[in-house]
Amino acid sequence: MNTFNFHELKASERLPTPSGTALAIMKLVQREDATAQSMAELIQSDPALTGRILRLANSPAIGARRPIVAVMDAVLILGMNVVRQFALSLSLVAGYSQGRCKAFDYAGYWAMSLAQAVALQEVTARKRTVAPEEAFTMGLLAEIGRLVLATAWPEDYSDCLERAQGERLLNLERERFAIDHRSLSIMLLADWGFPENFLQALRLSFDSAPTDGSRAGTLAGQLNFAREIAHYCLAEQAGREVLLPRLQTQAANHDFDERTLTEILESTEAQWREWGNLIGVATDLRQSPPKPSEVEERPLLGLDVLLVDDDPMTLARLSKQLGALGHRIATCRDGESALKHVLEHKPQLVITDWHMKPMDGLALCKALRASAFGKTLYLIMLTATEDEDALVKAFDAGIDDYVVKPPSLRVLNARIRAGQRIIALQQDLAQERQEIERFSAELAVANRRLELMANTDLLTGLPNRRYALDRLEQEWSTALRVNRPLSVIILDLDRFKSINDTFGHDVGDQVLAHAAKVMRDAVRASDVVCRMGGEEFLVIAPNTDSAAALHLGERIRAAIERHQPTKLALSFPLTTSIGVASSTDATTDCKTLIKRADQALFQAKQGGRNSVRQAS
């Protein structure tokens, strides 16, 4: 191929192409009359896409104030362009997870692209250049040109991949196809309607690390950083150790300290695996774990060791010897200073002499075991005797092991290695416990969200009918127990059906949300406003007698009449009819209380609407 013609390639239908719902969404967004409602309806025709759009809307990067369970809400929060790009991305993953290009690693390509997408989202969430949800799509499709070549010319591109090493691949691509995958990525994303600032950033990221400080330059630098993070996610442990210094340097260039870098790496890997499970991208492509025999031969990491001895020569000699073995050594001359050091610095292992003044090693061990931190501390006693009674006394005081003085370095090191294995197991258990606690906390949050969703009306944000009836039962029991009055107020928006029939349900929903806000502002802090369904609302007013309830009902009626939805061109003022009922000796239960309020509401409607009636 001497020349490259993108339009010919596009016409040949050999390009990776979004299909189904994603293609329909792309066409819809290009129309001038496209609405969020029409896009939501289109998304709902695809259950799989519906679930994934809701997952994106509820992700931490979006930061929604409440759980998003309606597709319409997700579209409004994300924006139509973001939904379009996201649907496009998911369609490509599903349609091109494998192909005929033998040398092209489809699984590795998508794993890398997904890791890059999550990483760029994490980076832009902390240093915003574009919306994080848009950054996700950019990261996912930044290398789409490689997939284009593998799809359009599978045999030729397979030959290029087998012959290429490093940057030589770009030259082979230009020789064979008159274009390379980088230029093709930019060309295809431009054809798909991606914004120019995305394309400019992608060009800069391919050319070199930008230093001009422009928005596109900063985004390009973030994309390069995200690529390195993606390589880190896919690397085995040895490879990660090589990549980490480069990541630390890049993090500093973006004003991220080491703690922030650690947070980004941990969050990226966790979300990368979550997204992999969600959209079918393999994230277990790293090298398999070492065999057990290899684990046994690996050197254990150095420990934070405290040496306690009143002999300065012993301290100096052991400090030098153990420090040469990779341990971090601190020293104390007596038990009291050692106890203070342990509580302040929390070493992993303590090696203490027995006979010291004023606090000896035995008293130190007992004091440490009595403290919360010292219960799991590994203790080795240096002793001049192997008398059984003395050793039993030492073990009863809490030591884990002992070494006879003068200590042999070889024997002491063996004892320390035994301690290291115990300490490693304790750390693993502590990490597992933290994971369990984290999972329990996440589960508790999820349960609270589910409970909130089950008891909340999503349109108005008010408690729903289920919550209202449960709460009324509770307030009724309390009123009987402490002998105080209880009132309920039932409200019905006047001529609401006419609003729906004339202006449509979208306007009706806005009227309901407006009325709910007015009611919330009009009631007292102790009152509970609930939506019972349709245009009917219930207010539970604890410790409120009939006169106060009637006054509260009138205040709500006047507030709704006074605060009209000015942004809606209604043909008549918004008003409400209200029925009020209060507990009396003749009221047998809370159901009777609601029934009486409902009868009063009927009288208000019959009397000409926009009024308050009290049950007799």
C-alpha positions as CSV (number, residue, x, y, z in Angstrom):
1,M,0.0,0.0,0.0
2,N,1.6,3.2,-1.1
3,T,-1.2,5.6,0.0
4,F,-3.9,5.5,2.6
5,N,-7.5,6.5,2.1
6,F,-9.6,6.5,5.3
7,H,-12.8,7.0,3.4
8,E,-12.2,4.0,1.3
9,L,-11.4,1.9,4.3
10,K,-14.6,3.2,6.0
11,A,-16.6,2.4,2.9
12,S,-15.2,-1.2,2.8
13,E,-16.8,-1.8,6.2
14,R,-13.6,-3.3,7.6
15,L,-13.4,-0.8,10.5
16,P,-14.3,-1.7,14.0
17,T,-17.9,-0.4,14.1
18,P,-20.3,0.1,17.0
19,S,-23.4,-1.9,16.6
20,G,-27.0,-2.1,17.9
21,T,-28.0,0.3,20.6
22,A,-24.6,2.2,20.6
23,L,-25.0,3.0,16.9
24,A,-28.5,4.2,17.4
25,I,-27.3,6.4,20.3
26,M,-24.6,7.9,18.1
27,K,-27.2,8.8,15.4
28,L,-29.7,10.1,18.0
29,V,-27.2,12.6,19.5
30,Q,-26.5,14.0,16.1
31,R,-30.1,15.0,15.7
32,E,-31.1,18.6,16.8
33,D,-34.3,17.3,18.4
34,A,-32.6,14.7,20.6
35,T,-33.7,14.7,24.2
36,A,-32.5,13.0,27.3
37,Q,-35.9,11.2,27.5
38,S,-35.5,9.7,24.0
39,M,-32.0,8.6,24.9
40,A,-33.1,7.0,28.1
41,E,-35.8,5.1,26.3
42,L,-33.3,3.9,23.8
43,I,-30.9,2.7,26.5
44,Q,-33.7,0.9,28.3
45,S,-34.2,-1.3,25.2
46,D,-30.8,-2.9,26.0
47,P,-30.8,-4.4,29.5
48,A,-27.0,-4.9,29.5
49,L,-26.3,-1.3,28.5
50,T,-28.8,-0.1,31.1
51,G,-26.9,-1.9,33.9
52,R,-23.6,-0.5,32.8
53,I,-24.8,3.1,32.4
54,L,-26.3,2.9,35.9
55,R,-22.9,1.5,37.2
56,L,-21.1,4.4,35.7
57,A,-23.5,7.0,37.1
58,N,-23.1,5.5,40.6
59,S,-19.3,5.3,40.4
60,P,-17.2,7.2,43.0
61,A,-15.7,9.5,40.2
62,I,-19.2,10.8,39.4
63,G,-20.0,11.5,43.0
64,A,-23.8,11.4,42.8
65,R,-25.5,12.7,45.9
66,R,-27.9,9.8,46.0
67,P,-28.1,6.3,44.4
68,I,-29.0,6.5,40.7
69,V,-31.6,3.9,39.8
70,A,-33.4,5.5,36.9
71,V,-31.8,5.6,33.4
72,M,-33.2,9.1,32.9
73,D,-31.4,10.4,36.0
74,A,-28.2,8.7,34.8
75,V,-28.5,10.5,31.4
76,L,-29.1,13.8,33.0
77,I,-26.1,13.4,35.4
78,L,-23.7,12.1,32.9
79,G,-24.8,14.1,29.9
80,M,-25.7,12.9,26.4
81,N,-22.2,13.1,25.0
82,V,-20.7,11.1,27.8
83,V,-23.4,8.4,27.4
84,R,-22.7,8.3,23.7
85,Q,-19.0,7.8,24.1
86,F,-19.5,5.3,26.9
87,A,-22.0,3.2,24.9
88,L,-19.6,3.3,21.9
89,S,-16.7,2.0,24.1
90,L,-18.8,-0.9,25.6
91,S,-20.0,-1.8,22.1
92,L,-16.5,-2.1,20.8
93,V,-15.3,-4.2,23.8
94,A,-18.2,-6.6,23.3
95,G,-17.9,-6.8,19.5
96,Y,-14.1,-7.1,19.2
97,S,-12.9,-9.2,22.1
98,Q,-11.4,-11.6,19.6
99,G,-10.6,-11.7,15.9
100,R,-8.6,-13.3,13.0
101,C,-5.3,-11.5,13.6
102,K,-3.2,-14.3,15.1
103,A,-0.4,-12.3,16.5
104,F,-2.6,-9.6,18.0
105,D,-3.3,-10.1,21.7
106,Y,-7.0,-9.1,21.9
107,A,-7.3,-9.9,25.6
108,G,-4.1,-8.0,26.5
109,Y,-5.2,-5.1,24.3
110,W,-8.5,-4.7,26.1
111,A,-7.0,-5.3,29.6
112,M,-4.4,-2.6,28.9
113,S,-7.0,-0.2,27.5
114,L,-9.3,-0.7,30.4
115,A,-6.6,-0.2,32.9
116,Q,-5.5,3.0,31.1
117,A,-9.2,4.2,31.1
118,V,-9.6,3.7,34.8
119,A,-6.2,5.2,35.6
120,L,-6.9,8.3,33.5
121,Q,-10.3,8.7,35.3
122,E,-8.6,8.4,38.7
123,V,-5.9,11.0,37.7
124,T,-8.3,13.5,36.2
125,A,-10.6,13.2,39.3
126,R,-7.7,14.5,41.4
127,K,-6.4,17.1,39.0
128,R,-9.3,18.0,36.7
129,T,-8.6,18.8,33.0
130,V,-11.7,17.0,31.6
131,A,-14.6,15.3,33.3
132,P,-13.4,12.0,34.7
133,E,-16.2,10.1,32.9
134,E,-15.0,11.5,29.6
135,A,-11.4,10.7,30.5
136,F,-12.5,7.1,31.0
137,T,-13.6,6.9,27.3
138,M,-10.5,8.6,26.1
139,G,-8.3,6.2,27.9
140,L,-10.2,3.2,26.7
141,L,-10.0,4.2,23.0
142,A,-6.6,6.0,22.9
143,E,-5.0,3.0,21.1
144,I,-8.0,2.1,18.9
145,G,-5.8,2.3,15.8
146,R,-4.1,-1.0,16.8
147,L,-7.5,-2.7,16.8
148,V,-8.4,-1.1,13.4
149,L,-5.3,-2.6,11.7
150,A,-5.9,-6.0,13.3
151,T,-9.5,-5.9,12.1
152,A,-9.0,-4.5,8.6
153,W,-5.9,-6.4,7.6
154,P,-5.6,-9.4,10.1
155,E,-2.9,-11.4,8.1
156,D,-0.7,-8.4,7.1
157,Y,-0.8,-6.9,10.6
158,S,-0.1,-10.3,12.2
159,D,3.1,-10.4,10.1
160,C,4.0,-6.9,11.2
161,L,3.6,-7.8,14.8
162,E,5.7,-10.9,14.5
163,R,8.5,-9.0,12.8
164,A,8.4,-5.8,15.0
165,Q,10.3,-4.9,18.1
166,G,9.5,-1.8,20.1
167,E,9.1,1.4,18.0
168,R,10.0,-0.5,14.8
169,L,6.4,-1.5,14.6
170,L,5.4,2.1,13.6
171,N,7.8,2.0,10.7
172,L,6.5,-1.4,9.6
173,E,2.9,-0.1,9.8
174,R,3.8,2.9,7.6
175,E,5.6,0.7,5.1
176,R,2.7,-1.8,4.9
177,F,-0.4,0.4,5.3
178,A,0.9,3.9,4.6
179,I,-0.2,4.9,8.1
180,D,0.6,3.9,11.7
181,H,-1.8,3.0,14.5
182,R,-1.3,6.2,16.3
183,S,-2.4,8.4,13.4
184,L,-5.2,6.0,12.7
185,S,-6.5,6.3,16.3
186,I,-6.7,10.1,16.0
187,M,-8.4,9.8,12.6
188,L,-11.0,7.3,13.7
189,L,-11.9,9.2,16.9
190,A,-12.2,12.4,14.9
191,D,-14.6,10.6,12.6
192,W,-16.6,9.4,15.6
193,G,-17.0,13.0,16.8
194,F,-14.6,13.2,19.7
195,P,-13.8,16.9,20.7
196,E,-10.7,18.6,19.3
197,N,-9.1,19.0,22.8
198,F,-9.1,15.2,23.2
199,L,-7.6,14.7,19.8
200,Q,-4.9,17.4,20.4
201,A,-4.0,15.8,23.8
202,L,-3.7,12.4,22.1
203,R,-1.4,13.8,19.4
204,L,0.8,15.4,22.1
205,S,0.9,12.2,24.2
206,F,2.1,10.2,21.1
207,D,4.8,12.8,20.1
208,S,6.5,13.4,23.5
209,A,5.9,14.4,27.1
210,P,4.4,17.9,26.8
211,T,5.8,20.8,28.8
212,D,3.8,23.8,27.5
213,G,1.4,23.9,30.4
214,S,-1.7,24.2,28.2
215,R,-4.9,22.3,28.9
216,A,-4.2,19.9,26.1
217,G,-0.6,19.5,27.2
218,T,-1.6,18.8,30.8
219,L,-4.2,16.2,29.6
220,A,-1.5,14.6,27.4
221,G,0.8,14.3,30.3
222,Q,-2.0,12.7,32.3
223,L,-2.6,10.2,29.5
224,N,1.1,9.3,29.5
225,F,0.9,8.9,33.3
226,A,-2.2,6.7,32.9
227,R,-0.3,4.5,30.3
228,E,2.5,3.9,32.9
229,I,-0.1,3.0,35.6
230,A,-1.8,0.6,33.2
231,H,1.6,-1.1,32.6
232,Y,2.0,-1.3,36.3
233,C,-1.4,-3.0,36.7
234,L,-0.5,-5.7,34.2
235,A,3.1,-6.2,35.4
236,E,4.3,-9.0,37.7
237,Q,5.8,-8.1,41.0
238,A,9.4,-7.8,39.7
239,G,8.2,-5.6,36.8
240,R,6.3,-3.4,39.3
241,E,9.4,-2.7,41.3
242,V,11.1,-1.5,38.1
243,L,8.1,0.7,37.1
244,L,7.5,2.2,40.5
245,P,10.4,4.8,40.4
246,R,9.2,6.0,37.0
247,L,5.7,6.4,38.4
248,Q,7.0,8.3,41.4
249,T,8.8,10.7,39.1
250,Q,5.7,11.2,36.9
251,A,3.5,11.6,40.0
252,A,5.7,14.4,41.2
253,N,5.4,16.1,37.8
254,H,1.6,16.2,38.4
255,D,2.0,17.5,42.0
256,F,1.0,14.1,43.5
257,D,2.9,12.9,46.6
258,E,3.7,9.3,47.3
259,R,0.6,8.8,49.4
260,T,-1.6,10.0,46.6
261,L,0.2,7.8,44.1
262,T,-0.4,4.8,46.3
263,E,-4.1,5.7,46.5
264,I,-4.3,6.1,42.7
265,L,-2.6,2.7,42.1
266,E,-4.7,0.9,44.6
267,S,-8.0,2.4,43.5
268,T,-7.1,1.9,39.8
269,E,-6.3,-1.8,40.2
270,A,-9.5,-2.4,42.3
271,Q,-11.8,-0.6,39.8
272,W,-10.0,-2.2,36.9
273,R,-10.9,-5.6,38.2
274,E,-14.5,-4.5,38.9
275,W,-14.9,-3.1,35.4
276,G,-13.3,-6.2,33.9
277,N,-16.0,-8.3,35.6
278,L,-18.7,-6.0,34.4
279,I,-17.8,-5.7,30.7
280,G,-16.0,-9.0,30.2
281,V,-12.4,-7.9,30.0
282,A,-9.8,-10.3,31.5
283,T,-7.7,-8.7,34.3
284,D,-5.8,-11.8,35.4
285,L,-3.1,-11.7,32.6
286,R,-0.1,-11.2,34.9
287,Q,2.5,-13.9,35.3
288,S,1.4,-16.8,37.6
289,P,2.4,-16.7,41.3
290,P,5.8,-18.4,42.2
291,K,5.8,-22.0,43.3
292,P,5.9,-22.8,47.0
293,S,9.6,-23.8,46.8
294,E,10.4,-20.4,45.3
295,V,8.5,-18.6,48.1
296,E,10.6,-20.5,50.7
297,E,13.8,-19.3,49.1
298,R,12.8,-15.6,48.9
299,P,14.6,-13.5,51.4
300,L,12.3,-12.2,54.1
301,L,12.0,-8.4,54.4
302,G,14.0,-6.7,57.2
303,L,12.2,-5.9,60.5
304,D,12.0,-3.0,62.8
305,V,14.0,-4.4,65.8
306,L,14.5,-3.0,69.3
307,L,17.7,-4.2,71.1
308,V,17.5,-3.8,74.9
309,D,20.7,-4.4,76.9
310,D,22.7,-2.5,79.6
311,D,26.0,-3.6,78.0
312,P,27.0,-1.0,75.4
313,M,29.5,-3.4,73.7
314,T,26.7,-6.0,73.2
315,L,24.4,-3.3,71.8
316,A,27.1,-2.0,69.4
317,R,28.0,-5.5,68.1
318,L,24.5,-6.8,67.6
319,S,23.3,-3.5,66.0
320,K,26.1,-3.8,63.4
321,Q,25.5,-7.5,62.8
322,L,21.7,-7.3,62.5
323,G,21.8,-4.1,60.5
324,A,24.1,-5.8,58.0
325,L,21.3,-8.4,57.6
326,G,18.8,-5.7,56.5
327,H,17.1,-5.0,59.8
328,R,16.3,-1.5,61.1
329,I,17.8,-1.3,64.6
330,A,17.0,0.8,67.6
331,T,18.6,0.4,71.0
332,C,17.7,1.0,74.7
333,R,19.8,0.5,77.8
334,D,17.0,-0.5,80.3
335,G,13.5,-1.8,80.5
336,E,11.8,1.5,81.3
337,S,13.2,3.3,78.3
338,A,12.4,0.2,76.1
339,L,8.8,0.2,77.2
340,K,8.4,3.9,76.3
341,H,10.1,3.3,72.9
342,V,7.8,0.4,72.1
343,L,4.7,2.3,72.9
344,E,5.9,5.3,70.8
345,H,7.5,3.6,67.8
346,K,5.9,0.2,67.7
347,P,8.8,-2.1,66.5
348,Q,8.0,-5.5,65.1
349,L,10.5,-7.5,67.2
350,V,12.2,-6.9,70.6
351,I,15.4,-8.6,71.7
352,T,16.0,-8.0,75.4
353,D,18.5,-9.0,78.0
354,W,17.2,-10.5,81.2
355,H,19.2,-8.9,83.9
356,M,19.0,-5.1,83.8
357,K,18.1,-2.3,86.2
358,P,15.8,-0.7,87.2
359,M,13.4,-2.8,85.1
360,D,14.7,-6.1,84.0
361,G,13.8,-8.1,80.8
362,L,11.2,-10.2,82.6
363,A,9.3,-7.2,84.0
364,L,9.5,-5.6,80.5
365,C,8.0,-8.7,78.9
366,K,5.1,-8.7,81.4
367,A,4.5,-5.0,80.9
368,L,4.4,-5.4,77.1
369,R,2.1,-8.3,77.2
370,A,-0.3,-6.3,79.4
371,S,-0.5,-3.5,76.7
372,A,-2.7,-3.7,73.7
373,F,0.1,-3.4,71.2
374,G,2.5,-5.7,73.1
375,K,0.1,-8.7,72.9
376,T,1.2,-9.5,69.4
377,L,4.9,-8.3,69.6
378,Y,7.5,-10.9,69.0
379,L,9.9,-11.1,72.0
380,I,13.3,-12.9,72.2
381,M,15.1,-13.1,75.5
382,L,18.9,-13.0,75.9
383,T,19.8,-15.2,78.9
384,A,23.0,-16.5,80.5
385,T,21.2,-19.7,81.8
386,E,19.3,-22.6,80.3
387,D,17.9,-23.6,83.7
388,E,14.5,-25.2,83.1
389,D,12.8,-23.4,86.0
390,A,14.2,-20.0,84.8
391,L,13.1,-20.6,81.2
392,V,9.6,-21.7,82.2
393,K,9.4,-18.5,84.3
394,A,10.5,-16.5,81.2
395,F,7.9,-18.2,78.9
396,D,5.2,-17.5,81.5
397,A,6.2,-13.9,81.4
398,G,5.4,-13.8,77.7
399,I,8.6,-14.4,75.7
400,D,8.4,-16.2,72.3
401,D,12.0,-17.5,72.1
402,Y,15.3,-17.2,73.8
403,V,19.0,-17.2,72.9
404,V,21.9,-18.1,75.3
405,K,24.5,-15.4,75.9
406,P,26.9,-14.6,74.4
407,P,24.6,-14.9,71.4
408,S,25.8,-16.7,68.3
409,L,24.8,-14.5,65.2
410,R,23.9,-17.7,63.3
411,V,21.6,-18.9,66.1
412,L,20.1,-15.5,66.7
413,N,19.4,-15.0,63.0
414,A,17.7,-18.3,62.9
415,R,15.5,-17.3,65.8
416,I,14.7,-13.9,64.1
417,R,13.8,-15.7,60.9
418,A,11.3,-17.8,62.8
419,G,9.9,-14.6,64.2
420,Q,9.7,-13.1,60.8
421,R,7.4,-15.9,59.6
422,I,5.1,-15.4,62.5
423,I,5.1,-11.6,62.0
424,A,4.3,-12.1,58.3
425,L,1.4,-14.3,59.2
426,Q,0.2,-11.7,61.6
427,Q,0.4,-9.0,59.0
428,D,-1.6,-11.2,56.5
429,L,-4.2,-11.8,59.2
430,A,-4.4,-8.1,59.9
431,Q,-4.8,-7.3,56.2
432,E,-7.5,-9.9,55.9
433,R,-9.2,-8.5,58.9
434,Q,-9.0,-5.0,57.3
435,E,-10.5,-6.4,54.1
436,I,-13.3,-8.0,56.0
437,E,-14.0,-4.8,57.9
438,R,-13.9,-2.8,54.6
439,F,-16.2,-5.3,53.0
440,S,-18.5,-5.2,56.0
441,A,-18.5,-1.4,55.9
442,E,-19.3,-1.4,52.2
443,L,-22.0,-3.9,52.8
444,A,-23.5,-1.8,55.5
445,V,-23.5,1.2,53.2
446,A,-25.1,-0.8,50.4
447,N,-27.8,-2.0,52.8
448,R,-28.4,1.5,54.0
449,R,-28.7,2.6,50.4
450,L,-31.1,-0.2,49.6
451,E,-33.2,0.7,52.7
452,L,-33.2,4.3,51.6
453,M,-34.2,3.4,48.1
454,A,-37.0,1.1,49.4
455,N,-38.4,3.9,51.5
456,T,-37.8,6.9,49.3
457,D,-39.9,8.3,46.4
458,L,-37.3,8.9,43.7
459,L,-39.1,11.7,42.0
460,T,-39.6,14.0,45.0
461,G,-37.0,12.7,47.4
462,L,-39.7,12.4,50.1
463,P,-40.4,9.2,52.1
464,N,-42.8,6.9,50.2
465,R,-46.0,5.2,51.1
466,R,-44.3,2.2,52.7
467,Y,-42.3,4.5,55.0
468,A,-45.3,6.7,55.7
469,L,-47.5,3.8,57.0
470,D,-44.6,2.3,59.1
471,R,-43.8,5.7,60.6
472,L,-47.4,6.4,61.3
473,E,-47.7,3.1,63.2
474,Q,-44.7,4.1,65.3
475,E,-46.0,7.6,66.1
476,W,-49.4,6.2,66.9
477,S,-47.9,3.7,69.5
478,T,-45.8,6.6,71.0
479,A,-48.8,8.9,71.2
480,L,-50.8,6.2,73.1
481,R,-47.9,5.4,75.4
482,V,-47.1,9.0,76.5
483,N,-50.7,10.2,76.1
484,R,-50.1,13.0,73.6
485,P,-52.0,14.1,70.5
486,L,-51.2,13.0,66.9
487,S,-52.5,14.6,63.7
488,V,-52.3,13.7,60.0
489,I,-52.8,15.9,57.0
490,I,-53.6,14.6,53.6
491,L,-53.0,16.9,50.6
492,D,-54.1,16.5,47.0
493,L,-52.9,18.8,44.2
494,D,-55.9,20.3,42.5
495,R,-56.6,19.5,38.8
496,F,-53.4,17.6,38.5
497,K,-54.8,15.2,35.9
498,S,-55.4,18.2,33.7
499,I,-51.8,19.2,34.0
500,N,-50.7,15.8,32.9
501,D,-53.2,15.6,30.0
502,T,-52.4,19.2,28.8
503,F,-48.7,19.5,29.3
504,G,-47.5,15.9,29.5
505,H,-46.0,13.8,32.4
506,D,-42.6,15.6,32.3
507,V,-44.3,18.8,33.4
508,G,-46.4,16.9,35.9
509,D,-43.3,15.4,37.4
510,Q,-41.8,18.9,37.7
511,V,-45.0,20.1,39.4
512,L,-44.8,17.2,41.9
513,A,-41.2,17.9,42.7
514,H,-41.9,21.7,43.2
515,A,-44.9,21.0,45.5
516,A,-42.8,18.6,47.6
517,K,-40.1,21.2,48.1
518,V,-42.7,23.8,49.1
519,M,-44.2,21.4,51.6
520,R,-40.8,20.6,53.1
521,D,-40.1,24.2,53.7
522,A,-43.6,24.9,55.2
523,V,-43.7,22.2,57.8
524,R,-42.0,22.1,61.2
525,A,-38.8,20.1,61.9
526,S,-40.9,17.5,63.8
527,D,-43.3,16.9,60.9
528,V,-42.8,14.2,58.3
529,V,-43.9,14.9,54.7
530,C,-44.5,11.7,52.6
531,R,-45.7,11.1,49.1
532,M,-48.5,8.5,49.1
533,G,-48.7,8.1,45.3
534,G,-49.8,10.2,42.4
535,E,-50.5,13.7,43.5
536,E,-51.4,12.7,47.1
537,F,-49.2,13.6,50.0
538,L,-49.4,12.8,53.8
539,V,-48.0,14.9,56.6
540,I,-47.5,13.2,60.0
541,A,-47.6,15.8,62.8
542,P,-46.6,14.3,66.2
543,N,-47.7,16.0,69.4
544,T,-50.1,18.2,67.5
545,D,-53.7,18.8,68.5
546,S,-56.6,19.6,66.2
547,A,-56.2,23.4,66.4
548,A,-52.4,23.3,65.7
549,A,-53.0,20.8,62.9
550,L,-55.6,23.0,61.2
551,H,-53.2,25.9,61.4
552,L,-50.4,23.8,59.9
553,G,-52.7,22.7,57.0
554,E,-53.6,26.3,56.3
555,R,-49.9,27.3,56.3
556,I,-49.1,24.5,53.7
557,R,-52.1,25.5,51.5
558,A,-51.0,29.1,51.5
559,A,-47.4,28.3,50.8
560,I,-48.3,26.3,47.7
561,E,-50.7,29.0,46.5
562,R,-48.0,31.7,47.1
563,H,-45.0,29.8,45.6
564,Q,-46.0,29.0,42.0
565,P,-43.7,27.0,39.6
566,T,-42.6,30.1,37.7
567,K,-40.6,28.2,35.1
568,L,-43.7,26.3,34.0
569,A,-46.3,28.0,31.9
570,L,-49.4,26.5,33.6
571,S,-52.8,27.7,32.4
572,F,-54.1,27.9,36.0
573,P,-52.5,28.5,39.4
574,L,-51.2,25.5,41.3
575,T,-53.4,24.9,44.5
576,T,-54.1,22.1,46.9
577,S,-57.0,20.7,48.9
578,I,-56.2,19.5,52.4
579,G,-57.9,17.2,54.9
580,V,-56.9,17.3,58.6
581,A,-57.6,14.7,61.3
582,S,-56.4,14.5,64.9
583,S,-56.5,11.6,67.4
584,T,-59.4,11.5,69.8
585,D,-60.8,9.1,72.3
586,A,-63.0,7.7,69.6
587,T,-60.1,7.1,67.2
588,T,-59.3,3.4,67.5
589,D,-56.2,3.1,65.3
590,C,-54.1,5.0,62.8
591,K,-56.0,3.6,59.8
592,T,-59.1,5.3,61.2
593,L,-57.1,8.5,61.5
594,I,-56.1,8.4,57.9
595,K,-59.7,7.5,56.8
596,R,-61.1,10.6,58.7
597,A,-58.5,12.9,57.1
598,D,-59.4,11.4,53.7
599,Q,-63.0,12.2,54.3
600,A,-62.1,15.8,55.2
601,L,-60.1,16.0,52.0
602,F,-63.1,14.9,50.0
603,Q,-65.2,17.7,51.7
604,A,-62.4,20.2,50.7
605,K,-62.6,19.0,47.1
606,Q,-66.4,19.2,47.1
607,G,-66.3,22.7,48.6
608,G,-64.4,24.1,45.6
609,R,-60.8,23.1,46.1
610,N,-57.9,25.2,47.5
611,S,-59.1,24.8,51.0
612,V,-58.5,23.1,54.3
613,R,-61.2,20.9,56.1
614,Q,-60.9,19.3,59.5
615,A,-62.5,16.0,60.3
616,S,-65.5,16.3,62.6
